[in-house]
Amino acid sequence: FIFWQRNQQPIFIFDNHNHAFCFWITAFRAGVFPAGLRLVHVDQHSDMREPTVYPKSLDEMTIPAAFDYTNFQLNVGNFIQPALRLGLFSSVEIIDSSYSLTRRLDEPIVLDIDVDFFADEMRYIRDSDKLDAIRSYLGIAQFVTIATSPYFISQQHAIDVIHNIFR
């Protein structure tokens, strides 16, 4: 993974999207953001499937426990529901269509981006519209996670997208 601090905004960049869960817990434990913010999830997929096992409580979710849970229980399609159930986030705003890109938010958020939102299957939405929305969310994000999703998009394309986001 890559950790990057941009204008006091912590950003983690990594491959498989389920790793976001561990980084969210790590940031929460470090006091980067409080429990109860809205999660804004920009992705080609909802990632809202149910995991087989849920953690018991946010108090018991230590960083080592989050690491194990992320790597042995979660996958790229089921990592958001546990964060919601734990109360880490109050709600999730899924940005996966041209319509959802028009939603404007002004309260602090945690921003979760999967660059597969820029995959060929999503070409029906202009990249400039995607970038404009993501950049507006960056302006209110207290914490940012970015998945490069090697099974859904070439990693060179993912790198190019990330560069474009932060231009």
MIDOSE-1310 file (N, C-alpha, C; in nm, 2 decimals, decimal comma, always signed):
residues 167
fifw	+0,08/-0,12/+0,00/+0,00/+0,00/+0,00/+0,09/+0,12/+0,00; +0,03/+0,23/-0,03/+0,09/+0,36/-0,03/+0,02/+0,45/+0,06; +0,09/+0,52/+0,15/+0,03/+0,62/+0,24/+0,07/+0,76/+0,19; -0,02/+0,85/+0,17/+0,01/+0,98/+0,12/-0,07/+1,08/+0,20
qrnq	+0,00/+1,18/+0,25/-0,07/+1,29/+0,32/-0,07/+1,41/+0,22; -0,19/+1,45/+0,18/-0,21/+1,56/+0,08/-0,29/+1,67/+0,15; -0,22/+1,79/+0,17/-0,29/+1,90/+0,24/-0,35/+1,86/+0,37; -0,28/+1,79/+0,45/-0,33/+1,74/+0,58/-0,44/+1,63/+0,57
qpif	-0,46/+1,58/+0,45/-0,56/+1,48/+0,42/-0,49/+1,34/+0,40; -0,52/+1,25/+0,50/-0,45/+1,11/+0,48/-0,52/+1,03/+0,37; -0,44/+0,97/+0,29/-0,49/+0,89/+0,17/-0,41/+0,76/+0,17; -0,48/+0,65/+0,16/-0,42/+0,52/+0,15/-0,46/+0,47/+0,01
ifdn	-0,36/+0,42/-0,06/-0,38/+0,36/-0,20/-0,33/+0,22/-0,19; -0,41/+0,12/-0,24/-0,39/-0,02/-0,22/-0,45/-0,10/-0,34; -0,43/-0,23/-0,34/-0,49/-0,31/-0,45/-0,63/-0,35/-0,43; -0,65/-0,45/-0,35/-0,78/-0,51/-0,33/-0,87/-0,43/-0,23
hnha	-0,99/-0,40/-0,28/-1,08/-0,30/-0,21/-1,11/-0,34/-0,07; -1,12/-0,47/-0,03/-1,15/-0,51/+0,11/-1,05/-0,45/+0,21; -0,93/-0,42/+0,16/-0,83/-0,36/+0,25/-0,87/-0,23/+0,31; -0,97/-0,16/+0,24/-1,02/-0,04/+0,30/-1,07/-0,05/+0,44
fcfw	-1,13/-0,17/+0,47/-1,18/-0,19/+0,61/-1,07/-0,17/+0,71; -0,96/-0,23/+0,69/-0,85/-0,23/+0,79/-0,80/-0,08/+0,80; -0,79/-0,01/+0,69/-0,74/+0,13/+0,69/-0,84/+0,22/+0,76; -0,97/+0,19/+0,74/-1,07/+0,27/+0,81/-1,06/+0,26/+0,96
itaf	-1,04/+0,13/+1,01/-1,03/+0,11/+1,15/-0,90/+0,17/+1,20; -0,79/+0,16/+1,13/-0,66/+0,22/+1,17/-0,68/+0,37/+1,18; -0,74/+0,43/+1,09/-0,76/+0,58/+1,09/-0,85/+0,62/+1,21; -0,96/+0,54/+1,22/-1,05/+0,57/+1,33/-0,98/+0,56/+1,47
ragv	-0,90/+0,45/+1,49/-0,83/+0,43/+1,61/-0,73/+0,54/+1,63; -0,67/+0,60/+1,53/-0,57/+0,71/+1,54/-0,64/+0,85/+1,56; -0,77/+0,85/+1,56/-0,84/+0,98/+1,58/-0,85/+1,06/+1,45; -0,83/+1,00/+1,34/-0,83/+1,08/+1,21/-0,98/+1,12/+1,18
fpag	-1,07/+1,04/+1,21/-1,21/+1,07/+1,19/-1,30/+1,00/+1,30; -1,41/+1,07/+1,34/-1,50/+1,01/+1,44/-1,59/+0,90/+1,38; -1,64/+0,81/+1,46/-1,74/+0,72/+1,41/-1,87/+0,80/+1,38; -1,94/+0,75/+1,28/-2,07/+0,82/+1,25/-2,07/+0,91/+1,12
lrlv	-1,95/+0,93/+1,06/-1,95/+1,00/+0,94/-2,02/+0,92/+0,83; -2,06/+0,99/+0,72/-2,11/+0,92/+0,60/-1,99/+0,87/+0,52; -2,00/+0,75/+0,46/-1,91/+0,69/+0,37/-1,96/+0,72/+0,23; -1,87/+0,78/+0,15/-1,90/+0,80/+0,01/-1,82/+0,70/-0,07
hvdq	-1,89/+0,61/-0,13/-1,82/+0,49/-0,20/-1,84/+0,51/-0,35; -1,73/+0,55/-0,42/-1,73/+0,57/-0,56/-1,67/+0,44/-0,63; -1,76/+0,37/-0,70/-1,72/+0,24/-0,75/-1,81/+0,19/-0,86; -1,76/+0,10/-0,94/-1,84/+0,04/-1,04/-1,94/-0,06/-0,98
hsdm	-1,90/-0,12/-0,86/-1,98/-0,22/-0,79/-2,02/-0,16/-0,65; -2,13/-0,21/-0,60/-2,18/-0,16/-0,47/-2,09/-0,21/-0,35; -2,04/-0,33/-0,36/-1,96/-0,39/-0,25/-2,04/-0,41/-0,12; -2,17/-0,42/-0,14/-2,26/-0,43/-0,02/-2,31/-0,57/+0,01
rept	-2,24/-0,67/-0,03/-2,28/-0,81/+0,01/-2,26/-0,83/+0,15; -2,33/-0,93/+0,21/-2,31/-0,96/+0,35/-2,19/-1,06/+0,37; -2,11/-1,03/+0,47/-2,00/-1,13/+0,50/-2,06/-1,25/+0,58; -1,99/-1,35/+0,58/-2,03/-1,47/+0,66/-2,03/-1,44/+0,81
vypk	-1,93/-1,37/+0,85/-1,90/-1,34/+1,00/-1,90/-1,18/+1,01; -1,96/-1,14/+1,12/-1,95/-0,99/+1,15/-1,87/-0,98/+1,28; -1,80/-0,87/+1,30/-1,73/-0,84/+1,42/-1,84/-0,81/+1,53; -1,80/-0,83/+1,66/-1,89/-0,80/+1,77/-1,92/-0,66/+1,79
slde	-1,81/-0,58/+1,80/-1,83/-0,44/+1,84/-1,71/-0,35/+1,79; -1,74/-0,23/+1,78/-1,63/-0,14/+1,74/-1,52/-0,13/+1,84; -1,56/-0,13/+1,97/-1,47/-0,13/+2,08/-1,37/-0,25/+2,08; -1,42/-0,36/+2,03/-1,33/-0,48/+2,03/-1,25/-0,49/+1,90
mtip	-1,28/-0,40/+1,80/-1,21/-0,41/+1,67/-1,08/-0,33/+1,68; -0,98/-0,40/+1,73/-0,84/-0,34/+1,73/-0,78/-0,35/+1,59; -0,67/-0,28/+1,58/-0,60/-0,28/+1,45/-0,56/-0,42/+1,41; -0,50/-0,50/+1,50/-0,47/-0,64/+1,46/-0,59/-0,72/+1,43
aafd	-0,70/-0,70/+1,50/-0,82/-0,77/+1,47/-0,88/-0,73/+1,34; -0,87/-0,60/+1,30/-0,92/-0,55/+1,17/-0,83/-0,61/+1,06; -0,70/-0,63/+1,08/-0,61/-0,69/+0,98/-0,66/-0,83/+0,95; -0,67/-0,91/+1,06/-0,71/-1,05/+1,04/-0,85/-1,06/+0,98
ytnf	-0,94/-0,98/+1,03/-1,08/-0,98/+0,97/-1,08/-0,95/+0,82; -1,01/-0,84/+0,79/-1,00/-0,80/+0,65/-0,94/-0,91/+0,56; -0,83/-0,98/+0,61/-0,76/-1,07/+0,52/-0,82/-1,21/+0,52; -0,90/-1,25/+0,63/-0,94/-1,39/+0,64/-1,10/-1,40/+0,63
qlnv	-1,17/-1,29/+0,64/-1,32/-1,30/+0,64/-1,38/-1,22/+0,53; -1,31/-1,11/+0,49/-1,37/-1,02/+0,39/-1,32/-1,04/+0,25; -1,40/-0,99/+0,15/-1,35/-0,99/+0,02/-1,39/-0,86/-0,05; -1,36/-0,85/-0,18/-1,38/-0,72/-0,24/-1,53/-0,68/-0,26
gnfi	-1,62/-0,77/-0,22/-1,76/-0,74/-0,24/-1,84/-0,73/-0,11; -1,77/-0,74/+0,01/-1,85/-0,75/+0,13/-1,79/-0,67/+0,25; -1,71/-0,57/+0,22/-1,64/-0,50/+0,33/-1,71/-0,38/+0,39; -1,82/-0,33/+0,33/-1,89/-0,21/+0,37/-1,99/-0,24/+0,48
qpal	-2,06/-0,35/+0,47/-2,17/-0,39/+0,56/-2,11/-0,40/+0,71; -2,00/-0,46/+0,73/-1,94/-0,47/+0,87/-1,91/-0,33/+0,93; -1,86/-0,24/+0,84/-1,83/-0,10/+0,89/-1,96/-0,03/+0,93; -2,07/-0,05/+0,85/-2,20/+0,01/+0,89/-2,25/-0,05/+1,02
rlgl	-2,25/-0,18/+1,03/-2,31/-0,25/+1,14/-2,23/-0,21/+1,27; -2,10/-0,19/+1,26/-2,02/-0,15/+1,38/-2,05/-0,01/+1,42; -2,11/+0,07/+1,33/-2,13/+0,21/+1,36/-2,02/+0,30/+1,32; -1,92/+0,24/+1,25/-1,81/+0,32/+1,20/-1,86/+0,44/+1,11
fssv	-1,96/+0,40/+1,03/-2,02/+0,50/+0,94/-2,17/+0,50/+0,97; -2,23/+0,62/+0,95/-2,37/+0,63/+0,98/-2,45/+0,58/+0,86; -2,39/+0,60/+0,74/-2,46/+0,56/+0,61/-2,36/+0,55/+0,50; -2,40/+0,50/+0,39/-2,31/+0,50/+0,27/-2,39/+0,56/+0,16
eiid	-2,32/+0,64/+0,08/-2,36/+0,70/-0,04/-2,29/+0,63/-0,15; -2,36/+0,55/-0,23/-2,29/+0,48/-0,34/-2,30/+0,56/-0,47; -2,18/+0,59/-0,52/-2,17/+0,67/-0,64/-2,13/+0,57/-0,75; -2,23/+0,53/-0,83/-2,20/+0,43/-0,93/-2,27/+0,45/-1,07
ssys	-2,32/+0,57/-1,09/-2,39/+0,61/-1,21/-2,38/+0,76/-1,24; -2,43/+0,79/-1,36/-2,43/+0,94/-1,39/-2,52/+1,01/-1,30; -2,64/+0,95/-1,26/-2,73/+1,02/-1,17/-2,67/+1,04/-1,04; -2,60/+0,94/-0,98/-2,55/+0,95/-0,85/-2,43/+1,06/-0,84
ltrr	-2,37/+1,08/-0,95/-2,26/+1,18/-0,96/-2,32/+1,32/-0,94; -2,45/+1,34/-0,95/-2,50/+1,48/-0,94/-2,53/+1,51/-0,79; -2,52/+1,41/-0,70/-2,54/+1,44/-0,56/-2,43/+1,52/-0,50; -2,47/+1,63/-0,43/-2,38/+1,72/-0,37/-2,39/+1,71/-0,22
ldep	-2,28/+1,70/-0,16/-2,27/+1,68/-0,01/-2,19/+1,80/+0,04; -2,21/+1,84/+0,17/-2,13/+1,94/+0,23/-2,08/+1,91/+0,36; -2,12/+1,80/+0,42/-2,08/+1,76/+0,55/-1,95/+1,68/+0,54; -1,87/+1,67/+0,65/-1,75/+1,58/+0,64/-1,78/+1,44/+0,61
ivld	-1,70/+1,37/+0,53/-1,72/+1,24/+0,49/-1,59/+1,16/+0,50; -1,60/+1,03/+0,48/-1,49/+0,94/+0,45/-1,51/+0,90/+0,30; -1,41/+0,93/+0,22/-1,42/+0,90/+0,07/-1,35/+0,77/+0,04; -1,42/+0,68/-0,03/-1,37/+0,55/-0,07/-1,38/+0,54/-0,22
idvd	-1,27/+0,53/-0,29/-1,27/+0,53/-0,44/-1,22/+0,40/-0,49; -1,29/+0,34/-0,58/-1,23/+0,22/-0,65/-1,21/+0,28/-0,80; -1,09/+0,27/-0,84/-1,06/+0,33/-0,98/-1,13/+0,24/-1,09; -1,19/+0,13/-1,06/-1,26/+0,06/-1,16/-1,38/+0,14/-1,21
ffad	-1,42/+0,24/-1,14/-1,52/+0,33/-1,18/-1,48/+0,40/-1,32; -1,35/+0,39/-1,35/-1,30/+0,44/-1,48/-1,27/+0,33/-1,58; -1,32/+0,21/-1,55/-1,30/+0,09/-1,64/-1,38/+0,11/-1,77; -1,35/+0,04/-1,87/-1,42/+0,05/-2,00/-1,57/+0,04/-1,99
emry	-1,62/-0,05/-1,90/-1,76/-0,07/-1,88/-1,83/+0,06/-1,84; -1,76/+0,15/-1,78/-1,82/+0,28/-1,73/-1,80/+0,40/-1,82; -1,76/+0,37/-1,95/-1,73/+0,48/-2,04/-1,85/+0,56/-2,08; -1,97/+0,51/-2,05/-2,09/+0,58/-2,08/-2,10/+0,71/-2,00
irds	-2,02/+0,72/-1,89/-2,01/+0,84/-1,81/-1,88/+0,91/-1,85; -1,89/+1,04/-1,88/-1,77/+1,11/-1,91/-1,67/+1,11/-1,80; -1,54/+1,09/-1,83/-1,44/+1,10/-1,72/-1,44/+1,23/-1,66; -1,46/+1,34/-1,73/-1,46/+1,47/-1,67/-1,57/+1,49/-1,56
dkld	-1,68/+1,42/-1,58/-1,79/+1,43/-1,48/-1,75/+1,35/-1,36; -1,69/+1,23/-1,38/-1,64/+1,15/-1,27/-1,53/+1,23/-1,19; -1,44/+1,29/-1,26/-1,33/+1,36/-1,19/-1,38/+1,48/-1,11; -1,47/+1,55/-1,17/-1,53/+1,67/-1,11/-1,60/+1,63/-0,97
airs	-1,68/+1,52/-0,98/-1,75/+1,48/-0,86/-1,65/+1,43/-0,75; -1,55/+1,35/-0,79/-1,45/+1,30/-0,70/-1,37/+1,42/-0,63; -1,34/+1,51/-0,71/-1,26/+1,63/-0,66/-1,35/+1,71/-0,56; -1,48/+1,72/-0,59/-1,56/+1,79/-0,49/-1,57/+1,71/-0,36
ylgi	-1,58/+1,58/-0,37/-1,58/+1,49/-0,25/-1,45/+1,51/-0,17; -1,34/+1,52/-0,24/-1,21/+1,53/-0,18/-1,20/+1,66/-0,09; -1,28/+1,76/-0,13/-1,28/+1,88/-0,06/-1,35/+1,87/+0,08; -1,43/+1,77/+0,10/-1,49/+1,75/+0,23/-1,45/+1,62/+0,30
aqfv	-1,36/+1,55/+0,24/-1,32/+1,42/+0,30/-1,22/+1,44/+0,41; -1,24/+1,37/+0,52/-1,15/+1,37/+0,64/-1,05/+1,25/+0,62; -1,08/+1,16/+0,54/-1,00/+1,04/+0,52/-1,03/+0,98/+0,38; -0,93/+0,93/+0,31/-0,95/+0,88/+0,17/-0,89/+0,74/+0,16
tiat	-0,96/+0,65/+0,10/-0,91/+0,52/+0,06/-0,93/+0,51/-0,09; -0,83/+0,45/-0,16/-0,83/+0,43/-0,31/-0,79/+0,29/-0,34; -0,87/+0,21/-0,40/-0,84/+0,08/-0,45/-0,81/+0,08/-0,59; -0,70/+0,01/-0,63/-0,66/+0,00/-0,77/-0,72/-0,12/-0,84
spyf	-0,78/-0,21/-0,77/-0,86/-0,32/-0,82/-0,80/-0,39/-0,95; -0,69/-0,47/-0,92/-0,62/-0,53/-1,04/-0,70/-0,63/-1,11; -0,80/-0,69/-1,06/-0,89/-0,78/-1,13/-0,99/-0,72/-1,22; -1,01/-0,59/-1,21/-1,11/-0,52/-1,29/-1,06/-0,41/-1,38
isqq	-0,93/-0,37/-1,36/-0,87/-0,26/-1,44/-0,72/-0,28/-1,45; -0,66/-0,24/-1,56/-0,52/-0,26/-1,57/-0,45/-0,16/-1,47; -0,34/-0,20/-1,41/-0,28/-0,12/-1,31/-0,22/+0,01/-1,37; -0,18/+0,01/-1,49/-0,13/+0,13/-1,55/-0,24/+0,23/-1,57
haid	-0,36/+0,18/-1,61/-0,48/+0,27/-1,62/-0,51/+0,32/-1,48; -0,51/+0,24/-1,38/-0,54/+0,28/-1,24/-0,44/+0,39/-1,20; -0,31/+0,38/-1,23/-0,22/+0,48/-1,19/-0,25/+0,61/-1,26; -0,28/+0,60/-1,39/-0,32/+0,72/-1,47/-0,44/+0,79/-1,41
vihn	-0,54/+0,71/-1,37/-0,66/+0,77/-1,31/-0,63/+0,84/-1,18; -0,55/+0,78/-1,10/-0,51/+0,85/-0,97/-0,43/+0,98/-1,00; -0,34/+0,97/-1,09/-0,27/+1,10/-1,13/-0,37/+1,21/-1,17; -0,47/+1,17/-1,26/-0,57/+1,26/-1,30/-0,66/+1,32/-1,19
ifr	-0,69/+1,23/-1,10/-0,77/+1,28/-0,98/-0,71/+1,39/-0,91; -0,58/+1,38/-0,89/-0,50/+1,48/-0,81/-0,43/+1,59/-0,88; -0,46/+1,60/-1,01/-0,40/+1,71/-1,09/-0,45/+1,84/-1,04
